Amino acid sequence: MDIRSEVVSILDEVLSLNGRTKAFVLDTPLLGALPELDSMAVVALITTLEERFGFTVDDDEIDGSVFASLASLIDFVHHKLGG
């Protein structure tokens, strides 16, 4: 499984970005840069990541730095998968 592609796909799906994620690079800012990424979207995103990748996220594992950029979100998923 290509984690980057899956994370990008999840972002596009959950935030209803209609393919805008195709232009995302690793340093693309997320939180604060995407108006679609509000607090409710963060919850939906975490839930979808948990379902797709089969891990559980505790409340104390999440802060703004996880959603700072595409790279930080991918790194978080890698970490949760034991990478």
Contacts in CASP RR format, 6 or more apart in sequence:
PFRMAT RR
TARGET T0000
AUTHOR 0000-0000-0000
METHOD contacts of the structure
MODEL  1
MDIRSEVVSILDEVLSLNGRTKAFVLDTPLLGALPELDSMAVVALITTLE
ERFGFTVDDDEIDGSVFASLASLIDFVHHKLGG
3 74 0 8 1.000
3 77 0 8 1.000
3 78 0 8 1.000
3 81 0 8 1.000
4 70 0 8 1.000
4 74 0 8 1.000
6 52 0 8 1.000
6 53 0 8 1.000
7 49 0 8 1.000
7 70 0 8 1.000
7 73 0 8 1.000
7 74 0 8 1.000
7 77 0 8 1.000
8 21 0 8 1.000
8 22 0 8 1.000
8 24 0 8 1.000
8 70 0 8 1.000
9 21 0 8 1.000
10 45 0 8 1.000
10 48 0 8 1.000
10 49 0 8 1.000
10 52 0 8 1.000
11 17 0 8 1.000
11 21 0 8 1.000
11 24 0 8 1.000
11 30 0 8 1.000
11 45 0 8 1.000
11 70 0 8 1.000
11 73 0 8 1.000
12 18 0 8 1.000
12 19 0 8 1.000
12 20 0 8 1.000
12 21 0 8 1.000
13 48 0 8 1.000
14 41 0 8 1.000
14 44 0 8 1.000
14 45 0 8 1.000
14 48 0 8 1.000
15 34 0 8 1.000
15 36 0 8 1.000
15 37 0 8 1.000
15 41 0 8 1.000
15 45 0 8 1.000
16 36 0 8 1.000
17 34 0 8 1.000
17 36 0 8 1.000
24 70 0 8 1.000
25 70 0 8 1.000
26 69 0 8 1.000
26 70 0 8 1.000
26 71 0 8 1.000
26 74 0 8 1.000
27 69 0 8 1.000
27 70 0 8 1.000
27 71 0 8 1.000
28 69 0 8 1.000
28 70 0 8 1.000
29 68 0 8 1.000
29 69 0 8 1.000
30 37 0 8 1.000
30 67 0 8 1.000
30 68 0 8 1.000
30 69 0 8 1.000
30 70 0 8 1.000
30 72 0 8 1.000
30 73 0 8 1.000
31 37 0 8 1.000
31 42 0 8 1.000
31 64 0 8 1.000
31 67 0 8 1.000
31 68 0 8 1.000
37 45 0 8 1.000
37 67 0 8 1.000
42 62 0 8 1.000
42 67 0 8 1.000
45 67 0 8 1.000
46 57 0 8 1.000
46 62 0 8 1.000
49 55 0 8 1.000
49 57 0 8 1.000
49 77 0 8 1.000
49 80 0 8 1.000
50 56 0 8 1.000
50 57 0 8 1.000
53 77 0 8 1.000
53 80 0 8 1.000
53 81 0 8 1.000
55 80 0 8 1.000
55 81 0 8 1.000
57 80 0 8 1.000
65 72 0 8 1.000
66 72 0 8 1.000
66 73 0 8 1.000
66 76 0 8 1.000
67 73 0 8 1.000
END
